[in-house]
Amino acid sequence: MPTKTKGELEAEISQAVIRFEKEYVGRGPLETRTFLVDDLVLVRLKGVLAPAEHKLAGASDADRGRDLIKQVRQQLIESGGPLLHAAVKDILGVGVRSTHTDISTRTGERVIVFTLDGRPEYDPAGK
């Protein structure tokens, strides 16, 4: 019988993603929120851009700056993916099938979506 609630699992995933961002990317988000929906995990991070990234996104060649930021952030997720997948599997007891991400250089928000190998179990009392 699962002992953790949905909210507790969501909070643990948020903390794991924050740890990843701080240790792997070098800077943590200002706010993180996680949502479990069937076999999906949606993580929304706010305030993820570093000051240099803000300047790059607003430079005279802003399109190129935005593209560079997105490429670097995508590559960091690709190379650090196994760490994130292991953390999610450890928390939920279900493996990660794939990861999808995007970042807004305008708002400084990032979303990460994990598709899972199955639906995680949790104590329904916490919804």
C-alpha positions in Angstrom: 0.0 0.0 0.0 1.5 3.4 -1.0 2.2 5.7 1.9 2.9 9.0 0.2 0.2 11.3 -1.2 0.2 12.8 -4.7 1.2 16.1 -3.2 4.2 14.6 -1.3 5.4 12.9 -4.5 5.0 16.2 -6.5 6.9 18.1 -3.8 9.8 15.5 -3.9 10.0 15.7 -7.7 10.1 19.6 -7.5 13.0 19.3 -5.0 14.9 16.9 -7.2 14.5 19.2 -10.2 15.6 22.2 -8.1 18.7 20.2 -7.0 19.5 19.2 -10.6 19.2 22.8 -11.8 21.4 24.1 -9.0 24.1 21.4 -9.2 24.1 20.7 -13.0 23.0 24.0 -14.5 24.6 26.2 -11.8 21.4 28.2 -10.9 18.1 27.2 -9.4 14.7 28.5 -10.3 12.8 31.0 -8.2 9.7 28.8 -8.1 9.0 25.2 -9.1 5.7 23.3 -9.2 5.1 19.7 -10.2 1.9 18.1 -11.4 1.3 14.3 -11.7 -1.3 13.5 -14.4 -1.8 9.8 -15.2 1.5 8.7 -16.6 2.9 12.2 -17.1 4.9 14.5 -14.8 4.8 18.2 -15.6 7.3 20.4 -14.0 7.0 24.2 -14.3 10.0 26.3 -13.3 9.9 30.1 -13.0 12.8 32.4 -13.0 15.4 30.1 -14.5 17.4 32.5 -16.7 20.7 33.8 -15.4 21.4 37.5 -15.8 23.7 36.8 -18.8 21.0 34.9 -20.5 18.6 37.8 -20.1 21.1 40.1 -21.7 21.7 37.6 -24.5 18.0 37.2 -25.2 17.6 41.0 -25.4 20.8 41.7 -27.5 20.7 43.3 -30.9 20.6 39.8 -32.5 17.9 38.6 -30.1 16.8 35.7 -32.4 20.3 34.2 -32.3 20.6 34.8 -28.6 17.3 33.0 -27.9 18.3 30.1 -30.1 21.6 29.7 -28.3 19.9 29.8 -24.9 17.4 27.1 -26.0 20.2 24.9 -27.5 22.4 25.1 -24.4 19.5 24.4 -22.0 18.3 21.5 -24.2 21.8 20.0 -24.3 22.1 20.2 -20.5 18.8 18.3 -20.1 20.0 15.7 -22.7 23.3 15.1 -21.0 21.9 15.3 -17.5 18.8 13.3 -18.4 19.9 10.0 -16.8 20.3 11.8 -13.4 16.8 13.3 -13.7 15.3 10.0 -14.8 16.9 8.1 -11.9 15.6 10.7 -9.4 12.0 10.5 -10.8 12.1 6.7 -10.9 13.4 6.6 -7.3 10.6 8.9 -6.1 7.7 7.4 -8.1 8.8 3.8 -8.5 8.1 4.1 -12.2 10.6 4.5 -15.0 10.8 7.5 -17.4 10.1 6.7 -21.0 11.0 10.2 -22.4 11.6 13.8 -21.5 10.4 16.9 -23.3 11.4 20.5 -22.4 11.2 24.1 -23.6 12.2 27.4 -22.1 10.8 30.9 -22.7 13.5 33.5 -23.1 10.8 36.1 -22.7 9.3 35.1 -19.4 12.2 33.0 -18.0 9.9 30.0 -17.5 10.7 26.4 -18.3 8.6 23.3 -18.6 9.8 19.7 -18.3 7.5 16.9 -19.1 8.4 13.3 -18.2 6.4 10.5 -19.8 6.4 7.5 -17.6 6.4 3.7 -18.2 3.2 3.5 -16.2 1.0 5.3 -13.7 2.6 5.9 -10.3 0.7 4.8 -7.2 0.0 7.1 -4.3 -2.2 7.4 -1.3 -5.5 8.8 -2.7 -6.4 10.4 0.6 -4.0 13.3 -0.4 -5.4 13.5 -3.9 
